[in-house]
Amino acid sequence: MDTTLSKASPVEYELDLHATADELEPKLKEALNAQRKNMDVQGFRKGKVPLGLVKKMHGEAIGYRVAEQFVQEAFEEEVEETDAIEPLGQPTLVDLDYELDADLQATLRFGVRPEVELEDLSSVEITMLDPEITEEDVEDEIERLRKEEADLLPLEEEAAEDTDYVNIDLQRIDPDTDTPIIGDKDEDLTFFLDDDRLKEELREALVGQKAGDTFRVELPQEHPAHEHAGHEHPHEHEGDGEDRLYEVTVNDVKRRDLPPLDEEFVRRVTEGELDDLEAFRTDIRERLQEAWDERAREMAQGEVIDKMLELHPVPVPESVIEGYLDSFVKQVEEENDGELPEDFDEEHFRQRNRRDAEDQGRWMLIRDQIVEEQDLEVSNEEIQTFFAEQSGGEEQVTAQQIEQFYQTMPQMMEKVEQQILSDKVYDFLFDRLDVESKSREEFEEEMQQQQQQQAQRQRMAP
């Protein structure tokens, strides 16, 4: 067997391989004999079919499998002998020229880990949200919990107010003929009028209406209520930019009857853990602070990744990019009960998500370089701490039970270790970067400006 290893790009190598028919014969004969053991052909005892007949019936398919396996083994042997090369991702069979009982010529391409030289980060600025929980935040959360626990009382004659619950039907109307458009009707849409996701045009039109009322209103062409209003909107409208005329029928109006804020309420929403109002407020403050701190860290992590990708434009092997794209496709399968949707265009999907796959691959290379240079590891104590945090102190599920569950699935256990390792990488980067604190007020103002700019761009788009 002759092999030639050549560099195809800064992050890819090609292995050209030539093997004679004599070199392939032992493996081919072994595969043919394995096939013969399971063959049941009329006129022959099972497993006693002549090898020539086996080759005639299955030789081409078996020969191709043997050739592929031979190439893979040759690749592993070549890489093992070449210490300076560390393959990354799965190799790709670029070319395979083989016919049964003939010589084999093949070319494999595989990625290698590029050199990543980490830049000085001391002058690189990122912003970290510094959330401070106020009394207003605590009271808003208590009010939200009271709304969740409220009874809904039907209103017979009273008009809907801006916090009430409504059930409506939406029938689209053809403005030219002033008649309903058949098949374009949504029934039993339900929502609260103080839901921030509700279209403002519909909210304003519903305030003051009573159960049994019918009226018409023009609404945006996208989902006329909002994307979470009871169920998904079934109609796909053409994007002509015009509003739609709808006839709205109010089926029902209900009003929240908020429970009193007392010890009984506290016991109910905390499932008996608390019964004191002050302790309840303290618990809410701590939970809000924890949630905001986690959100702040996640946002900062996203900015860190963007900065690191910008500073380190290292090339990414094609095999790594394809590996991430494969995982994206797998995720679509898992979200659709293990099958791809019938109308799923995988080629278009992979093309559309290629940039994201490349960025994830590049971040993986940068992250791994930090892990190596800083000698970062995950200790058993850190894993135990992770499981203890996952249990949350619950008596029903112990940290040991959670660990036993993860141990049964090595892939999930690997994800736990990688998550802990990633946290260490972020901690290292936060220590090296110039981190500027930002208040929630500043953050929310910036977010509002970004949303306004995005809305303006959408209005200006052709």
C-alpha positions in Angstrom: 0.0 0.0 0.0 1.2 3.5 -0.9 0.1 6.6 0.9 0.8 10.3 0.3 -0.1 12.9 2.8 -0.4 16.5 1.6 -1.6 19.8 2.9 -4.7 21.0 1.1 -5.2 24.2 3.1 -4.0 25.7 6.4 -6.5 23.6 8.2 -7.0 20.5 5.9 -4.9 17.6 4.7 -5.5 15.1 2.0 -4.4 11.4 2.2 -4.0 9.7 -1.2 -4.0 6.0 -1.0 -3.2 3.2 -3.5 -3.7 -0.5 -2.6 -3.4 -3.5 -4.8 -6.0 -6.2 -5.3 -3.8 -8.7 -3.5 -3.7 -6.4 -0.4 -7.5 -6.2 -0.4 -8.1 -9.9 -1.0 -7.9 -11.1 2.6 -10.5 -8.6 3.9 -12.7 -9.2 0.8 -12.6 -12.9 1.3 -13.4 -12.5 5.0 -16.4 -10.3 4.2 -17.7 -12.7 1.5 -17.5 -15.6 4.0 -19.4 -13.6 6.6 -22.1 -13.0 4.0 -22.2 -16.6 3.0 -23.0 -17.8 6.6 -26.3 -16.0 6.5 -27.3 -16.8 2.9 -30.1 -19.3 2.2 -30.2 -20.1 -1.5 -32.3 -22.9 -3.1 -30.2 -25.9 -3.9 -27.6 -25.3 -1.2 -27.5 -25.8 2.5 -27.6 -22.6 4.5 -24.0 -21.2 4.8 -22.7 -23.5 2.1 -23.3 -21.4 -0.9 -20.2 -21.4 -3.2 -18.0 -18.3 -2.7 -18.2 -17.6 -6.4 -22.0 -17.3 -6.3 -21.8 -15.1 -3.2 -19.4 -12.8 -5.1 -21.7 -12.8 -8.1 -24.8 -11.9 -6.1 -23.3 -9.5 -3.5 -19.7 -8.9 -4.5 -20.1 -5.3 -5.8 -21.8 -4.0 -2.6 -19.5 -6.0 -0.3 -16.4 -4.9 -2.2 -17.3 -1.2 -1.8 -17.9 -1.7 1.9 -14.5 -3.4 2.3 -12.8 -0.6 0.3 -14.3 2.0 2.5 -13.3 0.2 5.7 -9.8 -0.3 4.2 -9.4 3.4 3.6 -10.7 4.3 7.1 -8.2 1.9 8.7 -5.4 3.2 6.5 -6.3 6.8 7.6 -6.2 5.8 11.3 -2.9 4.1 10.9 -1.3 7.0 9.0 -2.5 9.5 11.6 -1.3 7.4 14.5 2.2 7.4 13.0 2.2 11.1 12.4 2.3 12.7 15.8 2.4 16.3 14.5 -1.1 16.0 13.0 -4.2 16.1 15.1 -7.3 15.3 13.1 -10.4 17.4 13.8 -13.9 16.2 13.0 -14.7 13.2 10.7 -12.7 12.6 7.5 -14.4 13.0 4.2 -14.0 10.5 1.4 -13.3 12.8 -1.6 -12.7 10.1 -4.2 -12.9 6.3 -4.3 -12.0 4.4 -7.5 -12.4 0.7 -7.0 -13.8 -2.3 -8.9 -14.1 -5.8 -7.5 -10.8 -7.7 -7.7 -9.0 -4.6 -8.9 -6.6 -2.1 -7.3 -8.0 0.6 -5.0 -7.3 4.4 -5.4 -8.8 6.8 -2.8 -8.5 10.3 -1.4 -9.5 11.3 2.1 -9.7 14.9 3.3 -9.6 15.7 7.0 -9.4 18.8 9.1 -6.7 19.7 11.6 -6.6 22.0 14.5 -5.2 25.4 13.5 -2.8 27.5 15.5 -4.7 29.9 17.7 -2.7 32.8 19.1 -4.7 34.5 21.8 -4.7 38.3 21.6 -4.1 40.7 24.5 -7.6 41.3 26.0 -6.9 44.0 28.5 -8.1 46.8 26.3 -11.1 45.0 24.9 -14.3 46.4 26.4 -17.5 44.6 27.1 -20.6 45.6 29.1 -22.0 43.7 32.0 -25.5 44.4 33.2 -25.5 45.2 36.9 -29.1 44.5 37.9 -30.4 46.0 41.1 -33.8 44.7 42.3 -36.1 47.5 43.5 -39.2 47.4 45.8 -41.2 48.1 42.6 -39.8 44.9 41.0 -40.8 42.9 44.1 -44.3 44.4 44.1 -44.7 43.8 40.4 -43.8 40.1 40.9 -46.3 39.8 43.7 -49.0 41.3 41.6 -48.1 38.9 38.8 -48.5 36.0 41.2 -51.8 37.3 42.4 -53.0 37.5 38.8 -52.0 33.9 38.2 -54.0 32.8 41.2 -57.0 35.0 40.5 -60.4 33.6 39.7 -62.1 34.7 36.5 -65.6 36.1 37.0 -67.8 36.4 33.9 -69.2 39.8 33.0 -72.7 39.8 31.6 -73.4 43.5 31.0 -70.2 45.3 32.0 -67.8 46.5 29.3 -64.3 45.1 29.0 -61.5 47.1 30.8 -57.8 47.0 29.8 -56.9 44.2 32.2 -59.8 41.9 31.5 -59.9 38.4 29.8 -61.7 38.0 26.5 -62.7 35.2 24.1 -63.2 36.3 20.5 -63.7 35.1 17.0 -61.9 36.8 14.1 -63.4 36.7 10.6 -61.5 38.4 7.8 -63.7 40.5 5.6 -63.2 41.2 1.8 -63.4 45.1 1.7 -64.4 45.1 -2.0 -67.5 42.9 -1.5 -68.1 43.5 2.2 -68.4 39.7 2.7 -66.6 37.1 4.8 -63.6 35.4 3.2 -64.4 31.7 3.5 -61.7 29.7 5.3 -60.1 32.7 6.9 -61.6 32.7 10.4 -60.1 32.1 13.8 -62.4 31.0 16.6 -62.0 31.0 20.4 -58.9 33.3 20.6 -58.4 34.0 24.3 -56.1 36.5 26.0 -55.8 39.2 28.7 -56.0 42.7 27.4 -53.0 43.7 29.5 -50.8 41.2 27.7 -47.8 43.1 26.3 -47.8 40.8 23.2 -51.3 41.8 22.1 -51.6 44.0 19.1 -52.3 47.5 20.3 -55.0 48.1 17.6 -57.0 45.1 18.8 -56.5 46.0 22.5 -57.9 49.5 21.9 -60.8 48.2 19.9 -61.8 45.6 22.6 -61.7 48.0 25.6 -65.3 49.0 26.1 -66.9 46.0 24.3 -69.3 43.6 26.0 -70.0 39.9 25.6 -72.1 39.4 22.5 -70.8 42.6 20.7 -69.7 42.5 17.1 -67.6 45.1 15.5 -65.1 45.6 12.6 -61.5 46.7 12.9 -58.4 47.0 10.6 -55.5 45.0 12.0 -51.9 44.3 10.8 -51.5 41.6 8.2 -49.4 39.4 10.5 -51.2 37.5 13.2 -54.0 39.9 14.1 -53.8 39.1 17.8 -50.4 37.8 18.7 -48.4 34.7 18.2 -49.4 33.2 21.5 -53.1 34.0 21.4 -54.7 30.6 22.2 -53.3 28.9 19.2 -51.2 29.5 16.1 -52.7 31.5 13.3 -53.4 29.1 10.5 -53.4 31.5 7.6 -50.4 32.6 5.5 -51.1 36.1 4.1 -49.1 37.7 1.3 -46.8 40.4 2.4 -48.3 43.4 0.6 -47.9 45.7 3.7 -51.6 46.5 4.0 -53.8 46.1 7.0 -56.7 43.5 7.0 -60.3 44.2 7.7 -61.8 41.9 10.4 -65.1 41.3 12.0 -64.7 40.6 15.7 -67.3 38.8 17.7 -66.8 39.0 21.5 -67.9 35.6 22.9 -67.0 36.2 26.6 -65.5 38.8 28.9 -64.2 37.9 32.3 -62.5 39.9 35.1 -59.8 38.8 37.5 -60.8 38.5 41.2 -57.4 38.9 42.8 -56.8 36.9 46.0 -55.9 38.9 49.1 -52.2 39.2 49.9 -52.2 37.3 53.2 -50.5 34.3 54.8 -52.9 31.9 53.1 -51.9 33.2 49.7 -48.2 33.0 50.6 -48.6 29.3 51.7 -50.4 28.5 48.5 -47.9 30.0 46.0 -44.9 28.7 47.9 -46.4 25.2 48.4 -46.3 25.6 52.2 -42.6 26.6 52.4 -43.4 30.1 53.6 -46.3 31.7 55.5 -44.8 35.1 56.5 -45.2 38.1 54.2 -41.8 39.6 54.9 -40.0 36.3 54.3 -42.1 36.0 51.1 -40.9 39.4 49.9 -37.3 38.5 50.8 -37.6 35.2 48.9 -39.0 37.0 45.8 -36.2 39.6 45.9 -33.6 36.8 46.0 -35.2 34.9 43.2 -35.5 38.0 41.0 -31.9 38.9 41.7 -30.7 35.4 40.8 -32.7 35.4 37.6 -31.4 38.8 36.6 -27.8 37.9 37.5 -28.0 34.8 35.3 -29.5 36.8 32.4 -26.8 39.4 32.8 -24.1 36.7 32.6 -25.6 35.1 29.6 -25.8 38.4 27.8 -22.2 39.2 28.6 -21.1 35.7 27.4 -22.7 36.4 24.1 -20.8 39.7 23.8 -17.6 37.9 24.8 -18.0 35.4 22.0 -18.6 38.1 19.5 -15.5 39.9 20.6 -13.3 36.8 20.5 -14.5 35.8 17.1 -13.7 39.3 15.8 -10.3 39.3 17.4 -9.4 35.7 16.2 -10.5 35.1 12.6 -8.9 31.6 12.6 -9.8 29.3 9.7 -12.3 26.5 10.5 -11.9 23.0 8.9 -14.8 22.1 6.6 -15.3 18.8 8.6 -16.0 20.9 11.7 -18.5 23.1 9.9 -20.2 20.1 8.5 -20.3 18.5 11.9 -22.1 21.5 13.4 -24.5 21.5 10.4 -25.2 17.9 11.0 -26.1 18.7 14.6 -28.4 21.5 13.5 -30.3 19.0 11.2 -30.4 16.5 14.0 -32.0 19.1 16.2 -34.7 19.7 13.6 -35.4 16.0 13.6 -35.7 15.9 17.4 -38.1 18.8 17.4 -40.3 16.9 14.9 -40.6 13.5 16.7 -37.4 12.1 15.1 -38.3 12.9 11.5 -37.5 15.8 9.2 -40.6 17.7 7.9 -41.8 16.6 4.5 -41.1 20.0 3.0 -37.7 20.4 4.7 -35.1 21.6 2.2 -31.9 20.4 3.8 -29.5 21.9 1.2 -31.1 25.3 1.7 -31.1 24.9 5.5 -27.4 24.0 5.6 -26.6 26.9 3.3 -28.6 29.4 5.5 -27.0 28.1 8.7 -23.4 27.8 7.5 -22.2 31.1 8.9 -23.6 30.1 12.4 -21.9 26.7 12.1 -18.6 28.3 11.2 -18.8 30.7 14.1 -19.6 27.9 16.5 -16.6 26.0 15.2 -14.3 29.0 15.5 -15.5 29.6 19.0 -14.8 26.0 19.9 -11.2 26.3 18.6 -10.6 29.5 20.6 -12.2 28.0 23.7 -10.1 24.8 23.5 -7.0 26.9 23.1 -7.8 28.8 26.4 -8.5 25.5 28.1 -5.1 24.1 27.0 -3.1 27.3 27.8 -4.7 27.8 31.2 -4.7 24.1 32.0 -8.4 24.2 32.9 -10.0 21.0 34.3 -13.2 19.9 35.8 -12.9 18.3 39.2 -15.2 15.7 40.8 -16.1 18.2 43.5 -17.3 20.7 40.8 -19.5 18.0 39.3 -21.0 17.2 42.7 -21.7 20.9 43.2 -23.4 21.1 39.9 -25.7 18.2 40.8 -26.4 19.7 44.2 -27.5 23.0 42.5 -29.7 21.1 40.1 -31.5 19.4 43.0 -32.2 22.8 44.4 -32.4 21.4 47.9 -35.5 19.5 47.0 -36.2 16.5 49.2 -38.0 14.6 46.4 -34.9 14.6 44.1 -31.5 14.4 45.6 -28.2 15.4 44.0 -27.2 11.7 44.0 -30.3 10.7 42.1 -29.7 13.4 39.5 -26.1 12.2 39.1 -27.2 8.6 38.7 -29.6 9.7 36.0 -26.8 11.5 34.1 -24.4 8.6 34.5 -26.8 6.4 32.5 -26.3 8.7 29.5 -22.6 9.4 28.9 -23.4 12.1 26.3 -25.4 14.1 28.9 -22.6 13.6 31.4 -20.1 15.0 28.8 -22.4 18.0 28.4 -22.3 18.7 32.1 -18.5 18.6 32.2 -18.3 20.8 29.1 -20.8 23.3 30.7 -18.6 23.6 33.8 -15.5 23.9 31.6 -17.2 26.7 29.6 -18.1 28.6 32.8 -14.4 28.5 33.7 -13.4 29.8 30.3 -15.9 32.7 30.7 -14.6 33.4 34.2 -11.1 33.6 32.8 -12.1 36.0 30.0 -14.1 38.2 32.3 -11.0 38.6 34.5 -8.9 39.6 31.4 -11.4 41.9 29.6 -12.3 45.5 30.4 -15.8 45.0 31.9 -18.0 48.1 32.1 -21.1 47.9 34.4 -24.4 49.0 33.0 -27.6 49.6 35.0 -30.9 48.1 34.1 -32.3 51.5 33.1 -29.4 52.0 30.6 -29.9 48.5 29.3 -33.7 48.8 28.8 -33.2 52.2 27.2 -30.7 50.7 24.7 -33.0 47.7 24.0 -35.9 50.1 23.3 -33.7 52.1 20.9 -32.7 48.9 19.1 -36.3 47.8 18.8 -37.3 51.2 17.4 -34.4 51.1 14.9 -35.4 47.5 13.9 -39.0 48.5 13.4 -37.9 51.5 11.3 -35.7 49.3 9.1 -38.7 46.9 8.6 -40.9 49.8 7.6 -38.3 51.1 5.1 -37.6 47.6 3.7 -38.9 47.2 0.1 
